[in-house]
Amino acid sequence: MICHPEIKWAQREDEVYLTIELAGTKDVKVNLAPESVFSFSATAGQHAYDLKLDLADKVNGIKINIGERSIFCLLKKAEPRWWNKLLTGDAKTPPYVKVDWDKWVDEDDEHRPVNPIFDTLDKFCEQQFGKAISTTEYNGVQQANRFSSYA
């Protein structure tokens, strides 16, 4: 019996991230056909897994990282633009395809800093001191404040 692995996806303007959640894989085969059909097959334990996805738009390339618990694929979009969905067609998304909320970034937030805490700290420092504070300076200030509280 052939099973479908759970696959999570997220995107940026120029890339799509696919994570296939499958531990202990053997005989992993990943293929990206020219017509943007992503296919995957592997065995894990005594089960055979197979997956074929007709992607929503064209992709130019793929990078693959096979880990012990998952297979991560980075797909390079042919045109840098946001996709409305991962798969072509109007059919309902299969239950084994899910959004990867750990990697997801909204279109509006793509160019924002990775850590919003540092962004807020930089704005505060610019208002108070006339310049943003670097991460190294922040770590030094944090270190100094921790030691000064013992005095």
TIGUKE-294155 format. One record per residue: x, y, z of N, C-alpha, C in turn; residue in one letter; residue number from 1. Coordinates in pm, 1 decimal, decimal comma. Example, Ala and Ser with C-alpha at 12.3 -4.5 7.8 and 13.67 -1.06 7.14 Angstrom:
BEGIN
{{1319,0 -569,0 780,0} {1230,0 -450,0 780,0} {1320,0 -330,0 780,0} a 1},
{{1285,0 -225,0 708,0} {1367,0 -106,0 714,0} {1290,0 3,0 787,0} s 2},
END
This chain:
BEGIN
{{83,6 -118,2 0,0} {0,0 0,0 0,0} {88,3 124,8 0,0} m 1},
{{59,1 219,6 -87,6} {135,6 343,6 -96,4} {66,2 451,1 -13,5} i 2},
{{146,7 520,9 68,0} {95,5 626,4 155,8} {145,3 762,2 108,8} c 3},
{{77,4 867,9 154,2} {120,8 1004,3 127,4} {182,6 1061,4 254,9} h 4},
{{303,2 1116,6 247,4} {361,6 1179,1 365,8} {298,3 1316,6 390,2} p 5},
{{307,3 1364,1 513,8} {262,1 1499,7 543,2} {363,9 1597,7 487,4} e 6},
{{315,0 1698,8 418,8} {403,3 1798,6 360,1} {357,9 1937,1 406,0} i 7},
{{452,9 2017,7 450,0} {424,7 2154,5 492,5} {488,5 2249,5 392,6} k 8},
{{422,3 2363,7 368,5} {476,1 2458,9 272,7} {465,8 2601,8 325,0} w 9},
{{558,9 2682,1 278,7} {560,3 2826,0 305,5} {626,5 2891,2 185,2} a 10},
{{618,2 3023,0 176,4} {676,9 3089,7 60,6} {733,4 3225,7 96,0} q 11},
{{819,5 3271,2 9,0} {866,1 3409,5 2,9} {838,1 3455,1 -140,2} r 12},
{{867,9 3576,7 -170,7} {838,3 3627,2 -304,0} {908,9 3546,4 -412,4} e 13},
{{1030,8 3498,3 -385,1} {1109,6 3429,0 -487,2} {1134,4 3281,1 -458,3} d 14},
{{1080,7 3227,8 -347,6} {1108,0 3088,7 -310,1} {983,5 3022,5 -250,2} e 15},
{{982,4 2890,2 -259,2} {881,5 2808,2 -192,5} {956,1 2706,3 -107,3} v 16},
{{911,8 2690,0 17,7} {972,1 2592,6 107,9} {877,1 2474,8 124,4} y 17},
{{927,1 2355,4 99,8} {850,3 2232,9 121,3} {923,7 2148,0 223,5} l 18},
{{854,2 2106,0 327,1} {911,1 2016,9 427,3} {826,1 1891,2 431,2} t 19},
{{888,1 1779,0 399,2} {818,6 1650,3 400,7} {850,6 1585,4 534,5} i 20},
{{748,3 1572,9 618,4} {764,4 1518,2 753,4} {762,1 1365,6 746,3} e 21},
{{881,4 1306,7 746,3} {891,5 1161,5 735,8} {1025,4 1118,0 794,0} l 22},
{{1022,9 1047,0 903,9} {1145,3 1005,3 972,5} {1195,6 871,6 919,0} a 23},
{{1327,8 855,5 922,6} {1390,2 729,0 886,0} {1370,8 688,4 741,9} g 24},
{{1384,5 782,8 652,3} {1359,8 752,9 511,0} {1477,7 682,4 445,5} t 25},
{{1444,6 599,8 348,5} {1544,3 531,4 265,5} {1498,8 542,5 121,0} k 26},
{{1593,1 530,3 30,8} {1564,0 534,5 -112,4} {1483,0 659,0 -151,7} d 27},
{{1527,4 773,4 -103,7} {1457,0 899,0 -130,9} {1480,9 941,8 -275,7} v 28},
{{1372,8 973,7 -343,8} {1380,4 1026,4 -480,3} {1293,1 1150,9 -487,3} k 29},
{{1355,1 1261,5 -526,8} {1283,1 1387,6 -544,1} {1306,6 1432,9 -687,1} v 30},
{{1199,9 1474,1 -754,3} {1212,7 1518,4 -891,6} {1125,4 1641,3 -913,4} n 31},
{{1176,6 1731,1 -995,0} {1100,7 1848,6 -1035,1} {1096,9 1848,6 -1187,4} l 32},
{{981,6 1816,1 -1243,3} {966,4 1810,7 -1388,7} {958,6 1952,9 -1444,2} a 33},
{{994,5 1970,4 -1572,7} {992,1 2103,9 -1633,3} {855,8 2173,2 -1627,3} p 34},
{{749,0 2098,6 -1625,2} {616,1 2160,0 -1617,6} {573,7 2185,9 -1472,8} e 35},
{{671,7 2196,3 -1382,3} {650,5 2227,8 -1240,6} {567,0 2123,3 -1167,6} s 36},
{{599,4 1998,7 -1192,7} {539,1 1888,0 -1119,2} {644,9 1835,8 -1023,3} v 37},
{{615,8 1847,7 -894,1} {706,2 1801,3 -789,2} {666,5 1659,1 -752,3} f 38},
{{763,4 1568,6 -755,1} {733,1 1431,1 -716,1} {835,1 1383,2 -613,5} s 39},
{{787,2 1296,3 -524,6} {868,3 1244,1 -414,7} {829,5 1098,3 -393,2} f 40},
{{931,5 1017,3 -367,0} {905,1 878,9 -326,2} {1015,5 835,9 -230,3} s 41},
{{979,0 749,9 -136,1} {1074,5 699,0 -36,8} {1010,0 583,3 38,0} a 42},
{{1091,7 515,4 113,9} {1041,3 414,4 205,8} {1082,3 455,1 346,5} t 43},
{{995,2 424,6 440,8} {1022,8 449,2 582,8} {959,7 334,4 659,5} a 44},
{{1042,7 262,0 728,3} {992,6 141,6 794,9} {949,1 41,4 689,3} g 45},
{{828,8 -8,2 701,9} {776,8 -104,7 605,1} {678,7 -40,9 506,4} q 46},
{{672,5 91,9 503,4} {576,6 160,7 418,4} {645,5 230,7 302,6} h 47},
{{578,4 231,4 189,4} {624,5 306,2 72,2} {543,9 435,4 64,3} a 48},
{{612,0 544,3 38,3} {547,9 676,4 29,4} {567,6 732,2 -110,2} y 49},
{{462,9 797,0 -158,5} {467,1 854,8 -291,8} {385,6 983,4 -290,6} d 50},
{{435,2 1082,6 -364,2} {369,8 1212,4 -365,2} {393,0 1279,3 -498,9} l 51},
{{288,5 1339,1 -553,0} {299,5 1415,1 -677,6} {218,2 1541,8 -661,1} k 52},
{{282,7 1657,8 -680,7} {216,7 1786,7 -664,2} {229,4 1868,4 -792,3} l 53},
{{117,1 1913,1 -847,1} {117,8 2005,5 -960,4} {121,6 2146,1 -902,2} d 54},
{{237,8 2208,5 -908,7} {257,2 2338,3 -845,7} {181,1 2448,9 -919,1} l 55},
{{144,7 2552,7 -845,7} {61,5 2660,9 -896,8} {127,7 2741,9 -1007,0} a 56},
{{259,7 2747,6 -1007,2} {330,2 2826,6 -1107,5} {464,6 2760,1 -1135,7} d 57},
{{538,1 2816,7 -1229,7} {665,2 2756,5 -1270,2} {775,5 2783,0 -1168,7} k 58},
{{863,4 2683,7 -1156,7} {983,4 2696,0 -1072,9} {1105,4 2659,4 -1156,9} v 59},
{{1218,2 2722,1 -1124,7} {1340,4 2701,0 -1203,8} {1435,5 2598,9 -1145,8} n 60},
{{1439,6 2585,9 -1016,0} {1538,2 2497,1 -956,4} {1494,6 2448,4 -820,4} g 61},
{{1572,5 2353,4 -769,4} {1539,8 2293,8 -640,4} {1669,1 2261,6 -565,6} i 62},
{{1667,2 2281,2 -435,1} {1774,5 2237,3 -345,5} {1709,8 2146,2 -243,1} k 63},
{{1777,7 2037,7 -210,5} {1720,0 1935,9 -123,2} {1814,1 1908,2 -6,9} i 64},
{{1757,0 1897,0 113,1} {1832,5 1857,8 232,0} {1757,3 1743,0 297,7} n 65},
{{1820,3 1626,8 303,0} {1757,9 1508,8 361,3} {1808,7 1493,0 504,0} i 66},
{{1717,5 1510,4 599,2} {1750,8 1496,6 740,7} {1698,1 1364,6 794,7} g 67},
{{1718,5 1343,1 923,3} {1673,4 1218,1 984,3} {1523,0 1213,6 1005,8} e 68},
{{1461,1 1330,5 1024,7} {1317,5 1335,6 1051,9} {1235,2 1399,3 939,6} r 69},
{{1302,8 1465,5 846,2} {1228,7 1532,2 739,4} {1318,3 1556,4 618,4} s 70},
{{1253,7 1586,8 507,5} {1322,8 1624,2 384,1} {1280,5 1767,5 353,8} i 71},
{{1377,3 1856,4 341,7} {1349,4 1997,8 316,4} {1386,3 2029,9 172,5} f 72},
{{1294,4 2092,3 100,6} {1317,0 2131,6 -38,3} {1294,0 2280,6 -52,3} c 73},
{{1386,8 2347,0 -116,4} {1374,9 2489,0 -146,6} {1359,3 2501,8 -297,2} l 74},
{{1246,1 2554,8 -340,7} {1216,5 2569,9 -482,5} {1232,2 2716,4 -521,1} l 75},
{{1304,9 2740,8 -628,1} {1325,7 2876,7 -679,0} {1215,7 2908,4 -779,3} k 76},
{{1136,3 3012,3 -751,7} {1027,4 3050,8 -841,5} {1083,6 3108,1 -971,8} k 77},
{{1016,8 3079,8 -1082,8} {1059,1 3133,2 -1212,0} {1038,5 3284,1 -1216,4} a 78},
{{928,2 3331,0 -1160,1} {899,8 3474,1 -1151,8} {879,0 3509,9 -1005,4} e 79},
{{949,5 3612,1 -956,7} {931,6 3650,2 -816,1} {795,6 3717,7 -793,4} p 80},
{{702,1 3640,5 -744,1} {570,2 3692,5 -708,5} {506,6 3595,6 -609,4} r 81},
{{411,8 3645,8 -533,4} {344,6 3564,2 -432,8} {238,2 3476,3 -498,2} w 82},
{{233,4 3351,0 -456,3} {131,9 3258,1 -504,9} {11,7 3263,9 -411,1} w 83},
{{-107,1 3247,4 -466,8} {-227,9 3241,0 -384,4} {-241,5 3106,6 -315,0} n 84},
{{-186,0 3003,9 -377,8} {-191,8 2868,4 -321,6} {-76,9 2787,3 -378,4} k 85},
{{-51,7 2670,7 -322,7} {60,0 2587,1 -365,4} {28,4 2508,4 -492,0} l 86},
{{-92,2 2457,5 -502,1} {-127,0 2364,1 -609,6} {-217,9 2428,0 -714,7} l 87},
{{-212,9 2373,5 -837,1} {-299,4 2421,2 -944,2} {-441,1 2368,5 -923,3} t 88},
{{-532,8 2425,5 -998,4} {-670,5 2376,2 -996,4} {-753,9 2436,5 -885,3} g 89},
{{-882,6 2408,1 -894,0} {-978,2 2461,0 -797,2} {-1017,1 2358,5 -691,6} d 90},
{{-960,5 2240,2 -699,4} {-995,8 2135,2 -604,0} {-944,8 2170,7 -464,2} a 91},
{{-1005,9 2111,3 -366,4} {-966,1 2132,1 -227,7} {-824,8 2076,0 -207,4} k 92},
{{-745,5 2146,2 -127,0} {-609,3 2101,4 -98,1} {-615,2 1966,4 -25,8} t 93},
{{-531,8 1870,0 -65,1} {-532,1 1739,8 2,3} {-500,1 1753,9 151,8} p 94},
{{-551,5 1665,9 235,7} {-532,6 1678,4 380,8} {-387,9 1661,9 426,5} p 95},
{{-303,3 1604,6 344,7} {-164,0 1586,4 383,2} {-77,0 1707,1 346,4} y 96},
{{-132,7 1808,6 280,6} {-61,1 1932,4 247,2} {-108,9 2040,6 343,0} v 97},
{{-14,7 2095,6 422,2} {-49,0 2194,5 524,5} {44,2 2314,3 517,0} k 98},
{{2,0 2423,7 572,8} {84,2 2543,7 580,0} {187,7 2525,9 691,1} v 99},
{{311,1 2564,5 662,6} {418,0 2559,1 762,5} {421,9 2694,5 834,1} d 100},
{{349,7 2705,5 943,3} {338,9 2833,3 1014,1} {470,9 2875,3 1076,9} w 101},
{{564,0 2782,6 1098,0} {696,1 2818,2 1152,0} {778,9 2897,2 1051,3} d 102},
{{756,2 2875,8 923,7} {832,9 2944,0 819,2} {751,4 3051,1 746,3} k 103},
{{622,9 3056,5 771,8} {535,0 3144,9 697,3} {562,9 3291,6 729,3} w 104},
{{564,6 3373,6 625,0} {575,8 3518,7 637,1} {471,8 3578,1 543,8} v 105},
{{395,1 3674,2 594,1} {298,0 3741,6 508,6} {369,7 3829,4 407,9} d 106},
{{303,9 3854,2 298,3} {361,0 3935,2 190,9} {402,8 4073,3 242,5} e 107},
{{322,9 4131,3 330,0} {352,8 4264,1 384,4} {472,7 4263,5 478,7} d 108},
{{501,2 4150,5 539,7} {606,8 4143,0 641,3} {738,4 4088,8 589,7} d 109},
{{748,4 4057,7 461,5} {867,1 3989,6 410,6} {995,2 4068,8 433,3} e 110},
{{991,9 4198,8 418,1} {1114,3 4278,6 427,1} {1137,3 4337,5 566,1} h 111},
{{1061,9 4292,0 663,4} {1080,2 4338,3 800,5} {1193,0 4259,4 865,6} r 112},
{{1253,1 4311,5 971,4} {1359,2 4239,3 1040,6} {1309,3 4106,0 1095,6} p 113},
{{1402,7 4014,3 1109,4} {1368,9 3880,8 1157,9} {1317,4 3886,0 1300,8} v 114},
{{1377,8 3969,8 1385,4} {1340,1 3977,5 1525,3} {1277,1 4113,4 1554,3} n 115},
{{1145,7 4120,2 1572,0} {1080,9 4249,1 1592,9} {1123,1 4317,1 1723,0} p 116},
{{1174,8 4241,2 1819,6} {1221,1 4300,8 1944,5} {1336,8 4395,7 1916,8} i 117},
{{1431,1 4355,2 1831,1} {1543,7 4442,1 1798,3} {1497,5 4562,3 1718,1} f 118},
{{1395,6 4545,9 1634,5} {1341,5 4657,4 1558,6} {1284,0 4761,9 1653,9} d 119},
{{1207,6 4719,2 1753,2} {1150,3 4809,5 1852,4} {1260,0 4875,2 1934,0} t 120},
{{1360,8 4798,5 1972,5} {1473,1 4852,6 2048,8} {1548,3 4956,3 1967,2} l 121},
{{1569,4 4930,0 1838,1} {1638,3 5026,9 1752,0} {1560,2 5157,2 1742,8} d 122},
{{1428,1 5148,8 1726,9} {1346,4 5270,2 1718,3} {1354,7 5350,5 1847,5} k 123},
{{1347,1 5282,4 1960,8} {1357,1 5349,1 2090,5} {1491,8 5419,1 2106,2} f 124},
{{1598,9 5349,6 2070,4} {1733,5 5407,0 2083,3} {1755,0 5525,5 1989,4} c 125},
{{1696,3 5516,8 1869,3} {1707,0 5630,0 1776,7} {1638,2 5752,9 1834,4} e 126},
{{1522,4 5732,5 1898,6} {1450,4 5844,7 1957,9} {1526,3 5901,7 2078,1} q 127},
{{1581,5 5815,1 2162,1} {1646,1 5859,1 2285,1} {1789,9 5907,6 2265,7} q 128},
{{1865,9 5838,0 2180,7} {2008,7 5864,0 2169,5} {2052,7 5912,1 2031,8} f 129},
{{1959,9 5915,5 1934,6} {1994,2 5963,6 1801,9} {2059,5 5860,7 1712,0} g 130},
{{2072,6 5734,6 1758,2} {2128,0 5629,0 1673,4} {2072,8 5493,7 1716,6} k 131},
{{2069,4 5403,8 1620,9} {2027,1 5267,3 1651,1} {2140,4 5196,7 1723,2} a 132},
{{2106,2 5099,1 1803,1} {2206,9 5024,5 1878,7} {2229,8 4890,2 1810,6} i 133},
{{2353,3 4850,0 1797,9} {2382,5 4722,5 1730,7} {2355,7 4606,4 1825,1} s 134},
{{2346,6 4487,1 1769,4} {2325,0 4367,6 1850,7} {2438,4 4350,0 1950,0} t 135},
{{2561,0 4376,9 1907,0} {2675,7 4362,3 1996,8} {2665,0 4461,0 2111,6} t 136},
{{2630,3 4585,2 2080,5} {2613,9 4685,5 2185,3} {2501,1 4645,4 2278,8} e 137},
{{2391,2 4594,2 2221,2} {2277,5 4553,1 2302,5} {2319,7 4444,2 2399,9} y 138},
{{2394,8 4345,0 2351,0} {2440,7 4237,5 2438,9} {2530,9 4292,2 2548,8} n 139},
{{2614,0 4391,8 2515,3} {2700,7 4452,9 2615,5} {2620,9 4529,2 2718,9} g 140},
{{2519,1 4604,2 2674,8} {2433,1 4678,6 2767,0} {2358,5 4582,9 2857,1} v 141},
{{2306,1 4478,1 2799,2} {2233,3 4378,7 2876,2} {2325,4 4316,4 2980,7} q 142},
{{2448,1 4284,9 2939,3} {2546,1 4226,7 3030,6} {2577,7 4326,3 3142,3} q 143},
{{2599,4 4455,0 3108,3} {2632,3 4555,4 3207,1} {2517,6 4575,5 3304,9} a 144},
{{2395,7 4578,8 3254,6} {2280,1 4596,8 3342,3} {2264,2 4480,2 3439,4} n 145},
{{2294,4 4361,5 3392,4} {2282,1 4245,2 3479,2} {2381,8 4252,7 3594,0} r 146},
{{2505,1 4296,7 3565,1} {2605,5 4306,0 3671,2} {2582,5 4425,7 3761,6} f 147},
{{2529,8 4536,4 3707,7} {2508,3 4654,6 3790,2} {2396,1 4632,9 3891,0} s 148},
{{2306,5 4539,4 3864,2} {2197,0 4516,7 3957,1} {2245,0 4446,7 4084,4} s 149},
{{2365,3 4388,2 4081,3} {2418,2 4321,3 4200,2} {2494,3 4418,3 4290,3} y 150},
{{2524,4 4538,1 4240,6} {2606,5 4631,9 4318,1} {2530,4 4695,3 4430,6} a 151},
END
